[in-house]
Amino acid sequence: MLSLRDLKLSFDGSQVLDDINLDVKKGEVVKLIGPSGTGKTSLIRCINLLERPDSGFISLGGLDYDYSRISKKEALNLRRKTAMVFQQYNLFKNKTAIENVMDAQMVVQKKSRKEAYEKSMQ
C-alpha cells in the first residue's frame, strides 16, 4: 500500500533523513517511535509533501512518483490519498467542529459541501 525508497531530506546542509526505506502493507499498522528530533515528523511530512524531500521514490495506493520530479498535479493526487493529524492541531475558531472536518474534503478532495457534510457526519 505504501512504499518509500531512498528518501532523503536535508535542512540547511544538515541531513535529516538519509536513504529511508519503508514498506507498509494494506491493513498493517506502523508506529514511529524515538526521541525528539530524530526525523519522525519530517518523514510523515515528506509522505504527503508538506516537506519536499531532496530525493526518493514513493508508491502509494497504486501511484508511483519520483520526489525529485513530482508535478503539482501529481502532488495533489498524492495528497488526496493521505491524511494527517498534527501534534499541535489548530481548529478554525470561526467554524463549527463539523465545518472544520468538512474543510479539507472540500478543498483537497473537491467534494461538494453536501458530500463533505455527509462523510463528516459518518
Secondary structure, 3 states (H helix, E strand, C coil): CEEEEEEEEEECCEEEEEEEEEEECCCCCCCCCCCCCCCHHHHHHHHCCCCCCCEEEEEECCEEEEHHHCCHHHHHHHHCCCCCCCCCCCCCCCCCHHHHHHHHHHHCCCCCHHHHHHHHHC
